[in-house]
Amino acid sequence: MSIGNRGPGRTYRTWAIGALAAVMALAPAACGGLKKSSEGSTDTIRIGYVSPRTGAASAFAESDAFVLKQVRAAFAKGITSGGKKYKVKILDRDTGSDPAKAATIADELITKDKVDMILVTSTPETIHPVSDLCEKEGIPCISTIEPWQGWYFGRGGTPDKGFKYTYHFFDGLETIARAESDMWKLTDTNKTVGVLWPNDADGAAFRDKKNGYLAAGKIKGYKIVDPGAYESGTKDFSSIISKFKKQHVEVLAGVPSPPDFSTFWTQAAQQGFKPKVATISKAILFESGVGALPNGIGNRLSSASFWVPQYPFKSSLTGVTATELAKEYEASPDSKGQPWNQAIGPNYALFEVANEVLSAVDPKDHEAVADQIGKTKVDTITGTLDWTATGEAHPVKNVATIPMVGTQWIRDGKGYKLNVVSNELVPNVKIDGKLEPIS
């Protein structure tokens, strides 16, 4: 899930390679090849945690302060591996939603802070530069909150060749397509779907003919209307809206950034385009994004959600359930009065995986740690993560997947409540109510 505008004709991958090369040039000491073991303290495990706590993608890290407080408390007792007890130090860093800063932070964590592992989350702009540098420098890295196709194929992975040090868990485009189309079936439409896929890393991943949104065959019987990639920061969506109206689009799907969707959805209301169902990724994942839409027009928007408190899962690290974790967040001063949000689950699960892996092998042996991630199956707050499975749970090397449910935002007083309206992928999740058509 990407954000920002890198200018016409500049793909994320080209930009990121240049940014990474610049970091390497400035830090030649970091380019000494793969490191087998840490040069830091032998009795302390140092874990880097990188996220976009400020900037355009800051909504993804709204719960960071809470999550970090919880996991630091859990790790206060240390980690025991091979009969030896290690202290744990978590070094959290903010990228400001800037790819260049993300690469610089990763370099500093590796060369100056001598971390044993890096955990990174939320959008390609943060995840890719960090993962790429970790792969180059031989540092075990686990990432989340980006559809796996963008992470894997967007970084040069192929069906035959994956990565040695970098691993990922999250949903895939096939899961998003399934969860969204499950919601489309809940109301009567003409089965004509308009898509908002921008000219960025996410839009390219969704549109990809071989591995994208339509490739997995989860959407059948629907007509897709694709008006073409638009540039991030577009101020006038009239031509796209006009095409949707002419094609009688009654279902909207897409992966726009929050500012772009706000512009589009406001203009759509003004120009009389009102589909019956709108399933939107990224822009409306969080209540803060929906609440920022003017005049209450966020009401009845839908999204495929990757974590909800109703999930029947609990943490292998602390034993807390999804429901309990969400309630603890809302009661915490770190929530600043905001309701739970989806990012809590995957970001918390990063540390569950780290604990499982670092307890199983010598945490100072980077090759052993990286190899162990690929052998890991662990129950987490997001469900079972299994890098040893076959099929959709482990579609390619280095990737484990998580489930999704269909959800809808319903106006609740001054704010919005996220209701589960479809649970075909996780049948034991309680349904909150029926999907309400927008029009």
N, C-alpha and C positions, 0 to 999 in steps of 0.2 A: 504494500500500500504506500504509494509515493505521494510526495507533496512538492509544491513549489514549481517554479518556472525557470527552465535552464536555457530558454531562447529557442528560436526556430531552428530545426534541423539538428539539434544537439541531443543525442540519445543519452540516457543515464549512463549506459555502460561506457561509452566513449569518454564522457565527463569524468566518471569515477576512476578510470585507468589513469587519466592525466593527473587527477588529484592525488592518487596513490603514488604515482611516480614522483611527484613533487615532494611528498613526505619522505620518500626513500632518499631523494637527493639531499635533503636537509639533514637526514639522520643516517649516515653511512654505517654507523656502528650497529644499526639494527638489521643490516643486510648480510650478516655473517653466516647465513645458511640456517638450516634446521637445528634446533636446540633439543637435545634429548632430555635434559633435566634443568630444573630451576637453579639460578645462581643466587637466589635470595635466602632468607632465613630457613634453616633446615627443620625448625619445629613449628613454623607458622605457614598455613596454607593461605595464599593471597589470591582472592577472587575479584576480578574486575567486573563491574556492572555498568553498562553503557546504555543510555536511553535519551530521548529528546524531551527533556523536562521543560525546556523553554522553546520558543519559536513556533513555526507553523504547525508542527505535529505534537505540541505540548499536551493535547488532550489524551494522547496515548499513555502519558506518564503521570496523569493526575493522581494516581494512587501510589506512586513510588515511595513517598515518605512513609506511608503506612506499611507497605510491603517490606521495605528495608528494615523498619523497626521490628516487624514480626520475625523476619529470618535472622536478624542479628541476635535476637533473644534466643532463638532456637539453636543457633550455632555457638552460643556463649559457653556451652559445655564442651565444645570442640568436636573434632572428628577423629575416630580411631580407625586406623588402617594397618593391617599387618602387625597387630599387637602394639603399635606405637600411637600415642595420642598427640594430635596436632591442635594448636590454636587456629582459629579462623579469623581472617581480617578481610572485610568486604570494602573495596574501594569503588565508590559510586561516582560516575562522571556524567555530565550533561553535555550533549552535542550541540544544543541550540538549534536542532533540526538542520544542521549544516554538514554536508558530506565531507568537506575538507577538514572541519573541526573533528568530525568523527574519526577520520584517519589519523589525525595528529594525536588525539586522545589514545587511540589504540597503540600507537607507537610509543607514547610515554608510559603507558601501563606495562608494555613489554620490556622496554629498554631501561627505564628508570625505576619503576616500581617492582619489576621482576615478578609479575603475576604468574600463577600456576595455571590459571584458567580465566577465560573471559566469557561473560554472559552478556548478550546484546539483544535489544528488543525494538520493534516498531518502525516500520517503513524501510524501503530499500535505501533511502538516503542515509540512514543510520546503520542499518545492518550490513550492507554490502561492503563499504570501505573497511569496516572492522573485521568482517569475516575474511575478506581478501588478504588483509595484512596478517591475520592469525595463520591463515593457510601458508603464506609465504615464509613466516617466521617459525612455524612449527609449534604454535601455542594452541592447545585445545580450546575450542570455542563452540558454544551452543547458542542458538538464536531462536526467536519466535515472533509472532505477529507480523507475518507476511505470507501470502499464499505460496505454497512450496514451489510451484512451477516458476514463479518469479525469482525466488532465491536460488533454485537449483540450475535451471536453464539460463537464467539471467546472468549467472556467474560463470557460465561456460561448462556446466556439467552436461554429460551425455548419457544415454541409456547404458553405455558400456564403461563409462569413466566418471567417477564421482570425485570426492575429496578425501584427504587423509586426516586433516585436523579439525575440520569444520562440520558441524551437524546442526540440524534444524528440526523443529516440530511446529506444526500449525495445520490449519485446514488447507484444502486445495481448491482450485477453481471448479473441479468436478463436484465438490461438496457444496460450494456456494451455489452452483447452478441447480443442484438437486434441491437444496433447501429453499431457494427462491421460487423455483417452479412448483414446488409443493404448495407454496402460498398462493401462487397464481390460480391454482385449481380450486381454491376455496371461494371464489366468486365467479359469476358468469361474465365472460369477456369474449371478444371476437378473436382472441389468441394472436393478436398483433402486438409485438414487443418492440419498443424503441429503446436503443441503448446509448448511454452517455459514456463513451470511452475516450479519455483524453490522450493527448500526445505526450505521454510520460511512461515511466517504467511499468506502472500498473496497467495503463491502457494498452500498452503493447502486449503484456502478458495475457490480458483478457481477450484480445483480438487475435492472438497467434493461432493460425489455422491448424497447426499440428498438436499443440499442447494447451490451447486456451479454453475459454468458457464454453464454447460450442463443441470442442473436439471430443469430449468424453461421451457424447451422445446422451446426456442426461435430459436434454430438452428436446422433446419430440412433439410434433404437431403444432408448433408455433412458428409464425412468420417473424423474422428478425428484420427490423428496419435500422440500419446503421448509417447515420448521416456523415460519417467520417470523423477522424480525430480532430478535436479542437485544441487550441493552445491554452495552457494554464493561464489564468488571469483574464480570460475572455470577458469583455464587458457587454457584449450584445449577442444573445443566443437566438435572435429572431429567426434566422434562416433555419436553424435546427428545429425550433418550435413549429415553424411553418411546415416543414417536411413531416413532422410527426402528425400534425393536424390533417394534412392532405392524405396521409397513409392510414388515417383513422386509428392511430395507436391508442390502445386502451390499457396497456401494461408498460411501465417504465422500469428499466434496470440500468445500473451503471456503477462506476467507481470514481466519481468526481471528488475533488477536495472540498472541504467545508465552504470556503469562500466562493468557489465556482458554482457549487450547487445552490447556495443562497441566491446568487445572481440569477441562475437559470430558473429556479423554482418561483422566485418573485416575478420574473418576467412571464413565466408560463401562466401564473394566475392572472396577470394583467392582460394577457393576450388570449385568454379563454381556452388554454390547454389544461385539461384536468383528467388524467387517466383514472381508471377505476382502482388500479393497484400500482404502487411504486415501491420497488425493492432496491434499496440503495446501499452499497457498501461504502465504507470509509467515512463519508461526509456525515452520516447520522448514527454512527456507532455509539456515541456518548450523549447523555442528556444535555450536556453543555452545548453540543453542536445543534441539536434539535431546538433547544430553547433559544438559540441565537437567531433562528428564522423569524422574520417579522410577522406580526398580525396573526399569530397562532397557526400559520400554514404548515407547521410540522405535524399537525394532528393527523393520525392515521397513516403516516409513512411507515414503511416496513423495512426490515433488514434481516439477513441471515446472521445469527449471533453465535459467537464461538465460546461464550461462557455465560451462564446464568446461575443464580443462587439455587435454583431448583435441581441442578445437576445432582445425581445420587452418588457423588464421589467425595472422598476425603483425602487429606494429605498424608503421605507416607512420612513426612518430616515431623509433623506435630500431632496428627490425628484429627485436626480440625476439619469439619465438613464444609462444603461449599456454602450452605446456608449460614452456618456459624461465622464463616470468614466474612461474608457480605455484611452481616449484622454488626460484627466487630468493627468493620470499616466505617459504617454509618454512625456508630457510637463514638468513634475516635475523633479527636480534634483535628487529626490530619485530613479528614474528609472535608473540613470547612463547611459542614452542613449539606454537602452534596450526597446524592444517593450512590449506591454501589455502581461500579462500572465494569465492563467486560474485561479490561486489561488486567484486573486483579488476578484472575485465574492463571493465564499463561505466564505472567511475570513472576508470580509466586512459584509456579511449577518449575521454572528455570532452576531455582535453588533446590528443589526436590531432586531433580535429575543430578545436579552437581553433587549433592550429598550422597546419593546412591553410587555414583561413579567413583568419587574420591575415597569412599570407604572401602571400595573393592580392590584397589591396586595402590601401588606406591604413588601418592599424589605429586611427588616431585619428578616422576618419570613421564615426560610429556607424551612420548609415543605410546606408553602403556595406557595412559589416561584416555588419549584419543581413541585407541583401539577398543577400550572398554565401553566407551559411549556406544559404539556400533554393536556391542553385545548386550546392551541394557534393555530390560523390560521392567517398568516400574509403574505402580499405581500412584496417580497424582490427583490434585484438586481438579484437573481438567479431564480426568479419565486415565486409562492405561496408555502409556507411551511405550511402544515396542519397536525397537530398531532391528529386531530379529524376525519379525513377522513376514508374512507374504500377503500379496494383494493390496488393497487400498490402505491398510494400516501402515504399510511400509512400501510405498510405490516405487521408490528408487533408492539407491544407496545414500546413506546420510540423512534420510528423512523419515520421520514418524508423524502420523496424522492424528488430528483430534476431531470430534464430532461437532455438529452444528444443529441449531433449532431455528425455526421461523418465528420472528418476533414482530410486534407492531407497537409503535408509540401512540399512546392515548393521552389526550389532555387531561390533567389531574390537578385542578386548582390552578395555581400559578405555574406549575411545572408539568412534566410528562412522566408517565409510568410506562415501562416496557413490559408488555404482555407476551407470553408464549402462546402462539396461535397454531403452530405446527410442530409435531414431534416425531415425524416418521423416521428420522435417523437416530433418535434417542427416545424410544417409546415409553420408558419409565419416567420421563420428565412430565410433570403435571402441566396440563393445558390451562391457561388463565381465562380464555374466552375465545369467541369466534373472531375471525378477521373481519374488520369493518371496512367496506369499500370507501374510497375517498370521495367518489361521486356516485 
